[in-house]
């Protein structure tokens, strides 16, 4: 077995980045790399990936239930009405990432979502998914960015979205199944 795959305590081979954390195993098995559709689902993913910038995804994953609670289930119509008092409330909440710029970006991005027709955000985001890309043969083959994530980032920024850099958008592409970066030997690489 290669160093790119790790056998979990349950005897299942997974991408080595999963490690021994039970929540990471669940996320890898049930979410990461599976196609995710819907304006709200992709808005949540984009928001959480923005909060993750510079941090470990497991930190966000562990805080995700509380993020959902304090960000009204990532409903853009509710978040768009957040004001300075909401920002201060969120800055005091240790259950999330307390970064004023990231909180401000989530609010600003929610306001931009309200300008879109139903289904438009999903269609827009998925328009950047590559048609077919070879599976990476090792974790070292997994890029941090691609031409598609560069284009997605640039197009989002042009529309006014924030915290949507190319690396962040590539992570979104991976987690929402726009690309499949499960490595050979991982059970998900075999099953998808």
N, C-alpha and C positions, 0 to 999 in steps of 0.2 A: 504494500500500500504506500502511496506517495505521501510526502509531507504536506501535500495540498488537501488531503482528506484525513479526517480523524474519526475514529470509531467512538461513538458516544457510550455512556454507561448502559444504554438500552441495546447496544450491539449494532446500531445503525451507522453506516458511513455517511458523513456529511462534510461539506466544505470546512476546511480546518479553522476558518475564522470564527466559527460558532463556539469552539471551546467547550467548556463543561457547564455553562450557564443554562438552566432549564428554560428560562424565558427566551434566550437566544435560540435554543433548539426549536421551541414552538414557533417562533417567528420565522426561522429558516424553513421549517417544514410546511407551515400553513400559509405564509404570506410572501416572503421574499421571492421575487421572480414570477409570481403568479399574476396574470393580467388583471389589472385594477381599472375599472371604468367608473365614470360618474363625476360630474362637476364637483360635488361636495367631497367625495373620497379623494380626488386628486388635489383639491384645494387643501385638505387636511395634510396630505402627504407633502405637498410643497411647503406648507407652513412648518411642519415638524422638521423637514430636511433643512429649512432655513435656520431653525433654532439649533439644529445639530451642528451647523458649521463650526468647525474648530473643536468639536467635542466627539466623544464616542457615541455611536448609535445606541448602545445599550443604556446609556444615561437617559436618552430620550424615550426609549422603549419602556423603561421603568416608570418614567414620569407621564407617559402618554395618557393613562386614565385621568389623571388630575388636569393635564392640559385640556382634555376634552371637556371636563367639567367647567373649568374657568373660562374657556373660550367657546362656551355655548355649543358644544358639539361641532365646532368649526363651521357654524352657520354664518356665511358672509353677511347676511342681512342683519344679524344681531351684532356681530363684531364691528361692522361698519359704523354702528352707532356708539362705539366705545369713545369715551372722551378722556380728558386729562385725569379725572378722578379714577377712571378704570385703569389707566396706565399706572398710576400710583398704587392702586390696589394690587395690580399684578407684580409690580416691582417689590412689594412686600411679601409675596407668596413664595416661600421656599420650595413649594411643590413643583415649580416650573423653573425654566432657565430665566433668571432675572437680568435680562439684557435689554435696556431701553430701546436700542436701535432695532433689535429683533422683534420686540413687542410692537413698536411703531410700524415696522414693515408688515407684520401680520394684519394690523388694522388697515393700513394703506392698501395692501393687496386685497383685503376683503371689499373695500370700496370699489376697487377696479373690477372685481368679480360681478358686482351689481350692474355693471355696464354691458355684460355679456348676456346673450340669449341662452335659454336652457339648452344644454348639450354642447354649446360652443366651446367651452373650456376643455372638455373631454376630447372633442374633435381636434382642437388646436394642439393640445399636448401630444396626442397620439400621432399627429401628422409628422412628428419628428422621429418616430420609432423606425429604425432601419428595417428594411424588408426582410433580410436574412443576413445573419452575421455568424461566422463560424464560432462554435463554442470555444472558450479559452481552454487551452490544454493544461494550464497550471495557473495558480493564483498570480504568479508574476506576469502572466499574459493579460490580466484584467487591467484595462486602462483606467486612469483617473478621469479622463475626459475623452470625448470623441468629436468628430466633425458634427454629428447630430446634436450632442449636448451643447457644443459651442453655438450652433444655430438656434437651439431652443432658448438658451440663455440670452442670446442677443435679441431674439424676437420678444421675449418676455420683458426685457429691460426697455426695449423700444416702446412697449405698451405701458411702461411705468412701474412694473413689478420690481420689488426689491428683495435682496438676499436670494437671488436666483442665479448665482455664478455657475459656470460650466461644470465644475466638480460637484456642486450641490445638485445640479440637474442630472448629471450622470448617475448619482446615487438614487435620485428619484426614478430614473429610467430602469435601474436595476430592481429597486424595491417594488415597482409597479408592473413589472413584467414586460416592459417595452424592449428590454434585452434580457437574455438568459445567461448569466455568468456562473451557473453551477458548474463545477469542474468535473472531468471524468472521474468516476469512482464514487461520486456523491449519489445517493439514491435518487435525489431529485433530478440529476442529470439524466438518469436512466428513465425516469417516469414522465418527464415532460417533453 
